[in-house]
């Protein structure tokens, strides 16, 4: 299976280079021959392409920077990411892989899904719609806004699943319950978008408060689905994606368990995303025999969001884990200072009334060390933190 993947990549990208001058120029500049790819090590000789590079190339040669390796007439949609970066979408079944998420959640014929993701310029709305339909489910295209109307739809139509941002899902659920009563809330499954802050802790609260099971995936406009939750830890990597965790600066692949940038190669090459740096950070929970990532951790944050403390990068995700695993914790923040020529990290912790401070301090320190691989110097209890406060505050360079 491994050899077949690299054979497919070698063949696809050799053809793509002949059709896409931007891709060909990238290969020539790197002294890289895609026809010689027969292993992950061969693939890894190609330098990582950052999203910023693609943006620059598209400005120089609009709209696609010379990277489209398909006929323009075959483009089904063009999405627009901040920059703007233009991403052509070619016909692909199952919402470009997102149907795997719905199937893992057990959603299919007989389910009615309210899809509240936006259709405008971004792929989320359309891809979730296509993925749900591929499973045989019925879709209500709700889009963003109209909360009261959508709450009425949930109540009267018998919606069983909702696709939404975390905040909008909670707002919808509260509106249904307040306006129509708890019995009108029959939603059992929620497909939620990843958010910064204490997102995983929020998901656990949603499951407890609203009686639903939450699911999520890691996908981008450039690649479609990269990995998805399947009931196991983290995200299972899509079988047609080669995922690596690489040093954000050098692009060198890192060992299983080390945090770095998510770098993805798509098996198909009509839109040739080969060794493409997503800008997101994670680590491999499991790796295949050849070294590619088989199971991806939760997203740790954006590359650049981490702060180096005593030669170890600390990511926002480690602070989220503190909130999730510390009894009575409502919020947390890491504050980094420089004292006596040493980096010092203190965890600021907000607790619920009546929480056991000693137990919370011990748990917070243990969880932080497990996820960040360094010790917190102290836990400081505070009454509150500002709304939408950064999870990590770096004061050592000020």
VODO-102266 format. One record per residue (C-alpha): x negated, y, z negated. Coordinates in Angstrom, 2 decimals, always signed. Each point is the difference from the previous one (the first is absolute). Example, Ala and Ser with C-alpha at 12.3 -4.5 7.8 and 13.67 -1.06 7.14 Angstrom:
residues 2
       c1       c2       c3
   -12.30    -4.50    -7.80
    -1.37    +3.44    +0.66
***
This chain:
residues 398
       c1       c2       c3
    +0.00    +0.00    +0.00
    -2.80    +2.41    -0.91
    -1.85    -0.57    +3.28
    +3.23    +0.51    +1.95
    +0.57    +3.39    -1.61
    -3.44    +1.29    +0.97
    +0.28    -1.48    +3.48
    +3.29    +1.87    +0.43
    -1.54    +3.24    -1.28
    -3.01    -0.32    +2.31
    +2.21    -0.58    +3.02
    +2.56    +2.69    -0.88
    -2.52    +2.74    -0.74
    -2.14    -0.78    +3.05
    +3.06    +0.59    +2.16
    +1.00    +3.06    -2.05
    -3.42    +1.63    +0.43
    +0.38    -0.18    +3.76
    +3.34    +1.83    -0.23
    -0.63    +2.48    -2.83
    -2.95    +2.38    +0.59
    +0.02    +1.21    -3.60
    -0.37    -3.54    -1.30
    -2.71    -0.74    +2.56
    -1.93    +3.10    -1.08
    +0.25    -1.12    -3.62
    -1.45    -3.39    +0.87
    -2.82    +1.49    +2.10
    -0.95    +2.48    -2.74
    -0.28    -2.87    -2.47
    -1.81    -2.37    +2.41
    +2.84    -2.42    -0.56
    +1.26    -2.63    +2.45
    +3.47    -1.28    -0.99
    -0.47    -3.09    +2.18
    -2.63    -1.20    -2.49
    +2.39    -0.11    -2.97
    +0.16    -3.55    -1.33
    +0.05    +0.62    -3.76
    +0.79    +2.58    -2.65
    -3.70    +0.85    -0.19
    +0.01    +0.84    +3.72
    +3.05    +2.20    -0.43
    -1.55    +1.77    -3.00
    -2.85    +1.35    +2.11
    +2.40    +2.57    +1.43
    +0.04    +3.18    -2.13
    +3.34    +0.82    -1.67
    +2.09    +2.62    +1.76
    +1.60    +2.46    -2.39
    +3.40    +1.53    +0.56
    -1.67    +3.41    +0.18
    -2.06    -1.20    +2.97
    +3.13    -1.11    +1.83
    +1.57    +3.40    -0.68
    -3.03    +1.80    +1.44
    -0.04    -2.19    +3.10
    +3.70    +0.59    +0.57
    -0.49    +3.77    -0.21
    -2.77    -0.26    +2.57
    +1.95    -2.32    +2.30
    +3.74    +0.13    -0.77
    +2.15    -1.79    -0.71
    -1.74    -3.28    -0.90
    -3.71    +0.81    +0.17
    -0.60    -2.49    +2.79
    +0.91    -2.94    -2.23
    +3.19    -1.20    +1.63
    -0.68    -3.33    +1.72
    +3.55    -0.51    +1.25
    +2.06    +1.62    +2.72
    +1.68    +3.19    -1.15
    +3.32    -1.30    +1.32
    -0.20    -2.87    -2.50
    -0.06    +2.30    -3.05
    +3.23    -0.45    -1.97
    -0.50    +2.85    -2.48
    -2.56    +2.65    -0.90
    -0.35    +0.71    -3.70
    -1.59    +3.13    -1.44
    -2.08    -0.09    -3.19
    -1.39    +3.06    -1.80
    -2.78    +1.60    +2.01
    +1.80    -0.57    +2.28
    -1.14    -3.47    +1.03
    +2.00    -1.66    +2.75
    +0.61    -3.73    -0.33
    +1.51    -1.86    +2.96
    +2.24    -2.90    -0.90
    +0.31    -2.83    +2.48
    +2.85    -2.50    -0.13
    -0.52    -2.37    -2.92
    +2.42    -2.42    -1.60
    +1.09    +0.14    -3.61
    -0.86    +3.64    -0.65
    -3.66    -0.66    +0.78
    -0.20    -2.63    -2.73
    +2.22    +1.51    -2.68
    +2.50    -2.82    +0.44
    -2.47    -2.15    -1.97
    +0.73    +2.16    -3.06
    +3.77    -0.41    +0.36
    -0.35    -3.76    +0.47
    -2.24    -0.27    -3.08
    +2.73    +1.80    -1.98
    +2.61    -2.46    +1.22
    +2.00    +2.63    +1.90
    +1.80    -1.06    +3.15
    +3.43    -0.72    +1.49
    +2.80    +1.20    -2.26
    -2.08    +2.75    -1.58
    +0.97    +3.63    +0.55
    -3.00    +2.31    -0.18
    +0.19    +3.76    -0.46
    -3.10    +1.43    +1.67
    -0.72    +3.51    -1.30
    -3.41    +0.47    +1.61
    -0.43    +2.89    +2.42
    +0.10    -0.58    +3.73
    -1.49    +3.39    +0.90
    -3.57    -0.20    +1.40
    -1.06    -2.74    -2.45
    +0.42    -3.77    +0.47
    +1.50    -1.02    -3.34
    +3.69    +0.28    +0.86
    -0.18    -1.78    +3.32
    -2.41    -2.74    -1.11
    +2.06    -0.87    -3.07
    +3.11    -0.08    +2.20
    -1.64    -2.31    +2.55
    -1.42    -2.25    -2.70
    +3.32    -0.38    -1.79
    +1.84    -0.73    +3.23
    -2.61    -2.62    +0.89
    +1.04    -1.95    -3.11
    +3.67    +0.14    +0.95
    +0.96    +2.55    -2.65
    +2.45    +2.85    +0.64
    -1.49    +3.50    -0.17
    +1.64    +3.30    -0.94
    -2.26    +2.79    +1.37
    +0.28    +2.44    -2.89
    -3.07    +2.13    +0.46
    -1.10    +2.63    -2.50
    +2.47    +2.08    -2.04
    +3.81    -0.11    -0.29
    -0.36    -1.65    -3.39
    +3.68    +0.17    -0.97
    +1.16    -1.41    +3.34
    -2.59    -2.76    -0.08
    +1.03    -0.85    -3.56
    +3.59    -0.33    +1.23
    -1.20    -2.28    +2.81
    -1.82    -2.20    -2.51
    +3.15    -0.23    -2.11
    +2.53    -0.65    +2.74
    -1.97    -2.11    +2.49
    -1.66    -2.29    -2.52
    -3.64    +0.78    +0.76
    -2.30    -2.75    -1.29
    -3.40    +1.55    +0.83
    -1.41    +3.52    +0.24
    -3.12    +1.25    +1.80
    -1.09    +3.26    -1.60
    -2.64    +2.06    -1.71
    -0.16    -0.76    -3.71
    +1.40    +3.39    -1.03
    +2.87    -0.05    +2.50
    +0.91    -3.56    -0.99
    +0.39    +1.00    -3.66
    +2.00    +3.06    +0.97
    +2.32    -2.11    +2.16
    +0.46    -2.65    -2.68
    +0.84    +2.60    -2.65
    +2.48    +1.68    +2.34
    +1.77    -3.29    +0.75
    +0.27    -0.92    -3.67
    +1.11    +3.47    -1.12
    +2.53    +0.53    +2.82
    +1.33    -3.50    +0.56
    -0.86    -2.02    -3.10
    -2.51    -2.71    -0.77
    +2.09    -2.67    +1.73
    -0.38    +1.85    +3.30
    -3.76    -0.55    -0.13
    -0.59    -3.36    +1.72
    -3.51    +0.65    +1.33
    -2.36    -2.88    -0.78
    -3.07    +0.81    +2.09
    -1.95    +3.24    +0.49
    -2.75    +0.56    +2.54
    -1.89    +2.96    -1.41
    -2.73    +2.27    +1.30
    -3.29    +0.25    -1.85
    -0.54    +3.18    -1.97
    -2.79    +1.39    -2.09
    +0.37    +0.32    -3.75
    +1.34    -2.85    -2.09
    +1.73    -1.64    +2.95
    -0.31    -3.60    -1.14
    +1.26    +0.90    -3.47
    +2.90    +1.83    +1.64
    +0.82    -3.12    +2.03
    +0.18    -2.09    -3.17
    +2.38    +2.54    -1.54
    +2.14    +0.02    +3.16
    +0.28    -3.78    -0.13
    +1.06    +0.09    -3.63
    +2.37    +2.97    +0.27
    +1.74    -0.81    +3.28
    -0.14    -3.79    +0.14
    -1.94    -0.21    +3.26
    -3.14    -1.67    +1.27
    -2.42    +2.46    +1.60
    -2.23    -0.76    +2.97
    -2.65    +1.94    +1.89
    -2.43    -0.25    +2.88
    -3.15    +1.71    +1.17
    +0.50    +1.36    +3.51
    -1.25    +2.91    +2.09
    +1.23    +1.76    +3.12
    -3.19    -1.05    +1.81
    +0.25    -3.69    -0.78
    +3.52    -0.90    -1.09
    +0.07    -2.52    -2.84
    -3.42    -0.73    -1.49
    +1.00    -2.01    -3.08
    +3.15    -0.72    -1.98
    +1.24    -1.25    -3.35
    +1.02    -3.64    +0.05
    +0.60    -0.70    -3.69
    -3.68    -0.56    -0.76
    -2.49    +2.50    -1.34
    -0.68    +3.00    +2.22
    +0.65    -0.11    +3.75
    -0.36    -2.90    +2.42
    -1.86    +1.13    +3.13
    +1.86    -0.19    +3.34
    -1.41    -2.95    +2.01
    -0.75    +2.26    +2.99
    -2.04    +2.54    -1.98
    -3.66    -0.29    -0.92
    -0.33    +1.89    -3.27
    -3.32    +0.88    -1.63
    -0.86    +2.01    -3.09
    -2.95    +2.22    +0.85
    -2.23    +2.59    -1.59
    +1.66    +3.33    +0.91
    -3.31    +1.56    +1.01
    -1.97    -2.79    +1.71
    +2.85    -2.20    +1.23
    -1.80    -3.06    -1.37
    +2.45    -2.74    -1.11
    +0.24    -0.45    -3.76
    +0.36    -3.17    -2.05
    +3.32    -1.31    -1.27
    +1.12    +2.09    -2.98
    -1.93    +3.14    +0.93
    +2.06    +3.11    +0.73
    -0.53    +1.71    +3.33
    +1.73    +1.28    +3.12
    +2.53    -2.20    +1.80
    -1.33    -0.58    +3.51
    +2.28    -1.75    +2.49
    -0.39    -1.57    +3.43
    +3.15    -0.85    +1.94
    -0.06    -3.22    +1.96
    +1.84    +1.61    +2.93
    -1.77    +2.91    +1.69
    +2.48    +1.97    +2.08
    -0.42    +2.68    -2.67
    -3.54    -1.05    -0.94
    -0.37    +0.39    -3.72
    -3.28    -1.86    -0.58
    -1.90    +0.57    -3.27
    +2.42    +2.84    -0.78
    -0.41    +1.67    -3.40
    +3.41    +0.65    -1.52
    -1.25    +2.40    -2.66
    +1.64    -2.10    -2.73
    -1.93    -1.92    -2.62
    +0.61    -3.49    -1.40
    -1.88    -3.23    -0.71
    +0.29    -3.57    +1.17
    +1.82    -2.32    -2.38
    -0.75    -2.95    +2.28
    -2.24    -0.38    +3.03
    +0.02    -2.48    +2.85
    -3.00    -2.25    +0.58
    -1.45    +2.40    +2.58
    +0.26    +2.96    -2.38
    +3.08    +1.85    +1.27
    +2.60    +0.99    -2.58
    +2.81    -2.52    -0.47
    +1.77    +1.78    -2.86
    -0.26    +3.70    -0.72
    +0.30    +1.73    -3.36
    +2.38    +2.83    -0.69
    -1.17    +3.25    +1.55
    -2.43    +1.73    -2.33
    +0.35    +3.47    +1.57
    -1.34    +1.95    +2.93
    -3.70    -0.15    +0.77
    -1.35    +3.14    -1.62
    +2.50    -0.17    -2.87
    -2.41    -2.09    -2.07
    -2.47    +1.60    -2.39
    -3.39    -1.56    -0.71
    -0.52    -0.52    -3.73
    -3.27    -1.49    -1.15
    -0.63    -1.31    +3.56
    +3.41    -1.68    +0.21
    +2.86    +1.41    +2.09
    +3.17    +0.39    -2.05
    +3.19    -0.06    +2.06
    +3.46    +1.36    -0.91
    +1.38    -3.52    +0.07
    -1.91    -0.87    -3.18
    +1.94    +2.70    -1.86
    +3.29    -1.33    +1.37
    -0.90    -3.41    -1.41
    -0.56    +1.57    -3.42
    +3.55    +1.36    +0.02
    +1.45    -3.32    +1.16
    -1.78    -2.17    -2.57
    -0.16    +2.26    -3.07
    +2.97    -0.51    -2.38
    +1.95    +3.22    -0.44
    -1.98    +1.95    +2.62
    +1.89    +2.62    +2.02
    -2.91    +1.60    +1.87
    -3.78    +0.06    +0.10
    -2.85    +2.00    +1.43
    -3.77    -0.46    +0.11
    -2.02    +3.11    -0.79
    -3.67    -0.14    +0.97
    -2.62    +2.34    -1.45
    -3.78    +0.15    -0.13
    -1.42    +0.02    -3.53
    -3.64    -0.33    -1.00
    -0.94    -1.07    +3.52
    +2.55    -2.81    -0.05
    +3.35    -0.41    +1.74
    +2.77    -0.20    -2.59
    +3.49    -1.31    +0.75
    +2.94    +0.50    -2.34
    +3.45    -1.47    +0.56
    +2.78    +2.46    -0.82
    +3.08    -2.03    -0.91
    +3.63    +1.05    -0.47
    +2.01    -2.44    -2.14
    +3.67    -0.53    -0.63
    +1.27    +1.02    -3.43
    -0.79    -2.62    -2.59
    -2.60    -1.85    +2.10
    -2.85    -1.70    -1.85
    -3.05    +2.17    +0.65
    -2.54    -2.60    -1.08
    +1.45    -2.65    +2.29
    +0.28    +2.49    +2.86
    -3.61    +1.13    -0.39
    -1.32    -3.56    +0.01
    +2.11    -0.98    +3.01
    -0.85    +3.12    +1.97
    -3.74    -0.49    -0.48
    +0.16    -3.68    +0.92
    +2.12    +0.51    +3.12
    -2.07    +2.95    +1.19
    -3.27    -1.91    -0.36
    +1.45    -3.01    +1.83
    +1.09    +2.08    +3.00
    -2.66    +2.72    +0.08
    -2.96    -2.16    -1.12
    -1.23    +2.66    -2.42
    +0.97    +0.86    -3.56
    +2.09    +3.00    -0.97
    -1.83    +2.04    -2.62
    +3.18    +0.88    -1.86
    +3.78    +0.01    +0.10
    +1.55    +3.37    -0.76
    +3.72    +0.14    -0.78
    +1.76    +3.02    +1.44
    +3.62    +1.13    -0.20
    +0.47    +0.43    +3.73
    -1.71    +0.34    +3.35
    +1.01    +2.43    +2.75
    +2.51    -1.32    +2.51
    -1.80    -1.62    +2.96
    -3.31    +0.33    -1.84
    -3.06    -1.52    +1.67
    -0.83    -3.44    -1.34
    -3.69    +0.91    -0.09
    -1.35    +3.44    -0.96
    -3.68    +0.60    +0.70
    -1.49    +2.69    -2.22
    -3.59    -1.21    +0.07
    -1.00    +2.15    +3.00
    +1.60    +3.20    -1.29
***
